[in-house]
Amino acid sequence: MSQVIDIVSLYPKDMNIYGDSGNVLAIQRRLALYGYEPRVHAYNQGCDWPEHVDMILGGGGQDTGQKKIIDDFFQRADLLRSLAADGVPMLMICGLYQLFGEYFETVDGSRLDGIGVIGAYTVGQETRMIGNLTETSADFGKIIGYENHSGQTFLRDGVQPLGTVEQDGTGNNGEDHTEGARVHNVIGTYMHGSLLPKNSAIADFLIRTAVERRYGTFDPAAAGQTDAQRAALHRIDEIADRARRV
Ligand code: GLN
């Protein structure tokens, strides 16, 4: 019997820019190549919350998009906080990363309260931070992507960044070289790109964590992975590694 993994794509209508939907496609494709059956639930404002959730993926958006989702997002805040505390793996890019923090004060002076999963706050500035972004992470090695945000994010003391910006890009705020954040199994980051097709280690972390939480062990052979699927994954990883070396 196939082993299903339920993935929530969070607000894909309004929070999905610079290729962030590619993260959902990459997870779907990779899970299938490992022998599992991905089931994606697109969750927009007013939708029913799916019965079972193994992983949540959220993208970035314009300030206007963030304002559109904020009321519904707040109705889901307790649920999202408890799923995060329970260890559900989540990836939140840019605009949703900001809203997983404490608040986002936009450049026009409005304040959007976040849900406080991540101890961080964000303040918009006139000059946008745009361009390629590379960082080094203790857990995932070199990570590559692209950033475009007005918000400067500051982590509270003791909050673990995802990585350190060494060469290209601004990261959280352009001042302390931190980029992103990690809390429980939640990853917040400014990396668009899409992130996951180019950074397989992060995709595998999300997949492994989701599968282990639901089925106890991550065992592609037992899940029915074929040799051809294993070879296809290997080829995908080689291409991603080449992209990261450039
Ligand atoms: N609107 C937010 C900002 O400008 C997030 C942008 C994004 O998601 N790329 O900071």
Residues whose N, C-alpha, C, O or C-beta is under 5 A from the ligand:
A	BS01	LIG	G60 G61 Q62 D63 C94 G95 N148 H149 S150 G151
